[in-house]
Amino acid sequence: MSIGRRKNANALALGLALIACLSISGCNNNNDPMSPGGGGGGGGGTSSTFVGTMAGPSSGGKLTLVVPTANPAPANGERAARAAIVATGTFNPPGGTAVALAGTYDTNTKALAVTGGGYTLAGTYSSGLLRGSWTRSPATEAGTFVVVLASSATSVRVYCGTFTSTSGGVGGIFNFAVQGSTIDGLAYTSSGTETLLQGTLDGGTSVTLINPLNPGPFLATGTLNASNNTVSGTYNDGAGNSGNWSGVGC
């Protein structure tokens, strides 16, 4: 066979193989985290839902965020130009009107950016949690948020409440989310001081919380009452401020 005929035969064989691939399997690369049906990285028909809370000195509530990927961890980085995917959500202030949120989530950097109703949220995913900050305009407000990667549509319960000092200190907002026996949340004084909350729910009723940035004695303890969906207890920050906290499902 001549060189020219050999080239033509090779080209024909390659073309037939390509047609067969497209018609039978669509040539999907199942190891590509950014391909539909791939490794859970970019829109294979499933979503990740995060549920938790956002809070600030004078406001707070339940926050839900949804990104269309089964795996919110970063992609391999080979296709960074396609890393940004749509993110949506809802902020539900207790007694207020729900606020719709929309923006993007970057599967390479794990960064979230959404806006809506005057709110702007920016955060980063790590180890099952999406944490970040928020601002609101034209009313000048700011705070932080933490949402938990939900294992199912109803697995996360959020409680919105307040804390009141009995030692002459400042009170404020006391919100947290419960998934299984794990608790993550935020406390905010009316003067703007934030305290992270992490802890456990033991036996379905006993709440124990610490500040992970200052893990000394228990920051707060209390009880979850499933019959009326309330929580309450006492706190002591170890610096002379103590009192009571309580909340309801939100």
C-alpha positions as CSV (number, residue, x, y, z in Angstrom):
1,M,0.0,0.0,0.0
2,S,1.3,3.5,-0.8
3,I,1.9,6.1,1.8
4,G,-1.0,8.2,0.5
5,R,-3.4,5.3,0.6
6,R,-2.2,4.3,4.1
7,K,-2.9,7.9,5.3
8,N,-6.4,7.8,3.8
9,A,-7.2,4.4,5.4
10,N,-6.0,5.6,8.8
11,A,-8.1,8.8,8.5
12,L,-11.2,6.7,7.6
13,A,-10.7,4.4,10.5
14,L,-10.3,7.3,12.9
15,G,-13.4,8.9,11.6
16,L,-15.5,5.7,11.9
17,A,-14.3,5.3,15.5
18,L,-15.2,8.8,16.4
19,I,-18.7,8.4,14.9
20,A,-19.2,5.2,16.9
21,C,-18.0,6.9,20.1
22,L,-20.4,9.8,19.7
23,S,-23.4,7.7,18.7
24,I,-23.0,5.1,21.5
25,S,-21.6,6.7,24.6
26,G,-21.2,10.4,23.9
27,C,-17.5,10.0,24.6
28,N,-18.0,11.1,28.2
29,N,-14.9,11.0,30.4
30,N,-16.1,9.6,33.6
31,N,-12.9,10.6,35.3
32,D,-13.3,14.3,34.4
33,P,-14.8,16.1,37.5
34,M,-16.1,18.8,35.3
35,S,-18.0,16.7,32.8
36,P,-21.7,15.7,33.2
37,G,-21.9,12.3,34.7
38,G,-18.3,12.5,35.8
39,G,-16.7,12.6,39.2
40,G,-19.3,14.8,40.8
41,G,-17.7,18.1,40.0
42,G,-19.9,20.1,37.7
43,G,-23.5,19.5,37.0
44,G,-24.0,15.8,36.6
45,G,-27.7,16.2,37.4
46,T,-27.2,16.3,41.2
47,S,-26.8,19.1,43.7
48,S,-25.3,19.9,47.1
49,T,-27.5,21.6,49.7
50,F,-26.0,23.6,52.6
51,V,-28.2,24.6,55.5
52,G,-27.3,26.9,58.4
53,T,-27.5,30.4,59.7
54,M,-26.3,33.9,59.1
55,A,-26.1,36.5,61.9
56,G,-24.9,40.0,62.7
57,P,-25.3,42.5,65.6
58,S,-28.9,43.2,64.8
59,S,-30.2,40.5,62.5
60,G,-30.0,36.8,61.7
61,G,-31.9,33.8,60.4
62,K,-31.8,30.5,58.5
63,L,-29.7,30.3,55.4
64,T,-30.0,27.7,52.6
65,L,-27.6,27.5,49.6
66,V,-27.7,25.0,46.7
67,V,-24.9,24.3,44.2
68,P,-25.5,22.0,41.2
69,T,-22.6,19.6,42.0
70,A,-22.6,16.4,44.0
71,N,-19.0,17.2,45.1
72,P,-18.3,20.8,46.3
73,A,-14.6,20.0,46.7
74,P,-12.3,21.5,44.0
75,A,-11.8,20.1,40.6
76,N,-8.4,18.9,39.3
77,G,-7.7,22.4,38.0
78,E,-7.3,21.4,34.4
79,R,-10.4,23.2,33.3
80,A,-10.5,26.2,35.5
81,A,-12.2,28.3,32.9
82,R,-15.3,26.2,33.4
83,A,-15.1,26.1,37.2
84,A,-17.8,28.7,38.0
85,I,-21.3,27.2,38.4
86,V,-24.6,28.7,39.4
87,A,-25.4,28.9,43.1
88,T,-28.8,29.8,44.5
89,G,-30.2,30.2,48.0
90,T,-32.7,31.7,50.5
91,F,-32.3,33.7,53.6
92,N,-35.2,33.4,56.0
93,P,-35.1,36.1,58.8
94,P,-37.5,35.1,61.6
95,G,-40.8,36.9,61.1
96,G,-39.6,38.5,57.9
97,T,-39.9,38.0,54.2
98,A,-37.7,35.3,52.6
99,V,-34.8,36.7,50.5
100,A,-33.8,34.9,47.2
101,L,-30.1,34.7,46.5
102,A,-28.2,33.9,43.3
103,G,-24.6,33.9,42.2
104,T,-21.7,31.5,41.6
105,Y,-19.7,28.8,43.2
106,D,-16.2,28.0,42.0
107,T,-15.4,24.3,42.1
108,N,-11.6,25.0,41.8
109,T,-11.3,27.6,44.6
110,K,-14.3,26.5,46.6
111,A,-15.4,30.2,46.7
112,L,-19.1,31.2,46.9
113,A,-20.5,34.6,45.9
114,V,-24.2,35.3,45.9
115,T,-26.4,38.4,46.1
116,G,-30.1,39.3,46.6
117,G,-32.4,41.7,48.4
118,G,-29.5,44.0,49.1
119,Y,-27.4,41.2,50.6
120,T,-24.0,40.2,49.4
121,L,-22.5,37.0,50.7
122,A,-18.9,35.6,50.1
123,G,-17.5,32.5,51.6
124,T,-15.4,29.4,51.1
125,Y,-16.1,25.6,51.5
126,S,-13.9,23.4,53.7
127,S,-14.5,20.0,55.3
128,G,-18.3,20.0,55.1
129,L,-18.8,23.7,56.1
130,L,-19.3,26.8,54.0
131,R,-18.3,29.9,56.0
132,G,-18.1,33.5,55.1
133,S,-19.3,37.1,55.6
134,W,-22.2,39.2,54.4
135,T,-23.1,42.8,54.0
136,R,-26.4,44.5,53.4
137,S,-27.2,47.8,51.7
138,P,-28.6,50.4,51.7
139,A,-29.0,49.6,55.4
140,T,-25.5,49.4,56.6
141,E,-25.3,45.9,58.1
142,A,-22.7,43.2,58.2
143,G,-22.1,39.8,59.7
144,T,-21.0,36.2,59.1
145,F,-22.6,32.9,58.1
146,V,-22.0,29.2,58.4
147,V,-23.9,26.5,56.6
148,V,-23.5,22.7,56.8
149,L,-23.4,20.3,53.9
150,A,-26.7,18.5,54.4
151,S,-26.7,14.7,54.1
152,S,-30.4,14.8,53.2
153,A,-33.1,17.3,52.5
154,T,-34.3,17.3,56.2
155,S,-31.2,16.3,58.0
156,V,-30.3,19.8,59.3
157,R,-32.3,21.7,61.9
158,V,-31.7,25.4,62.5
159,Y,-32.5,27.3,65.7
160,C,-32.6,31.0,65.9
161,G,-32.5,32.8,69.2
162,T,-30.9,35.3,71.6
163,F,-28.7,35.4,74.7
164,T,-29.1,37.7,77.6
165,S,-26.4,38.5,80.2
166,T,-27.2,38.2,83.9
167,S,-23.8,39.6,84.8
168,G,-24.1,43.1,83.3
169,G,-22.6,42.1,79.9
170,V,-23.9,42.6,76.4
171,G,-26.5,40.3,74.9
172,G,-27.3,39.5,71.3
173,I,-28.1,36.7,68.7
174,F,-27.5,33.0,69.3
175,N,-28.1,30.8,66.3
176,F,-27.0,27.3,65.4
177,A,-27.6,24.3,63.1
178,V,-27.8,20.7,64.2
179,Q,-27.1,17.7,61.9
180,G,-27.1,14.4,63.7
181,S,-25.0,14.9,66.9
182,T,-23.0,17.9,65.5
183,I,-23.7,21.6,66.0
184,D,-22.3,24.6,64.2
185,G,-23.4,28.2,64.7
186,L,-22.8,31.8,65.6
187,A,-23.3,34.2,68.5
188,Y,-23.2,37.9,67.9
189,T,-23.3,40.7,70.5
190,S,-25.4,43.8,69.8
191,S,-22.1,45.7,69.8
192,G,-20.7,43.5,67.0
193,T,-18.5,40.9,68.7
194,E,-18.7,37.4,67.0
195,T,-18.3,34.1,68.7
196,L,-18.1,30.8,66.7
197,L,-20.2,28.0,68.1
198,Q,-19.3,24.3,67.8
199,G,-20.5,21.4,69.8
200,T,-22.6,18.3,70.2
201,L,-26.1,17.1,70.7
202,D,-26.0,14.1,73.1
203,G,-28.9,11.7,73.4
204,G,-31.0,14.0,71.1
205,T,-31.5,16.5,73.9
206,S,-28.3,17.6,75.6
207,V,-26.5,20.6,74.0
208,T,-22.8,21.3,74.7
209,L,-21.1,24.2,72.9
210,I,-17.5,25.6,72.8
211,N,-15.8,28.4,71.0
212,P,-13.4,26.6,68.7
213,L,-11.1,29.6,68.6
214,N,-10.8,29.5,72.4
215,P,-11.5,25.9,73.4
216,G,-11.4,26.1,77.2
217,P,-14.3,25.2,79.5
218,F,-17.7,24.7,77.9
219,L,-19.1,28.1,76.6
220,A,-22.7,27.0,76.8
221,T,-24.9,24.1,77.8
222,G,-28.6,23.5,77.4
223,T,-31.5,21.3,76.3
224,L,-33.2,20.7,73.0
225,N,-37.0,20.1,73.4
226,A,-38.1,18.2,70.3
227,S,-41.8,18.3,71.3
228,N,-42.0,22.1,70.8
229,N,-38.9,22.6,68.7
230,T,-37.1,24.9,71.2
231,V,-33.7,25.1,72.8
232,S,-32.5,26.9,75.9
233,G,-29.7,26.9,78.4
234,T,-27.0,28.9,80.1
235,Y,-23.6,30.3,79.1
236,N,-20.4,31.5,80.6
237,D,-17.6,33.0,78.4
238,G,-14.9,32.5,81.1
239,A,-14.3,36.3,81.1
240,G,-16.9,37.4,83.5
241,N,-19.9,37.4,81.2
242,S,-22.6,34.8,81.8
243,G,-26.4,34.4,81.4
244,N,-29.1,32.6,79.5
245,W,-29.8,31.7,75.9
246,S,-32.8,30.3,74.1
247,G,-34.1,29.8,70.5
248,V,-36.8,28.2,68.4
249,G,-36.7,26.2,65.1
250,C,-36.5,28.6,62.2
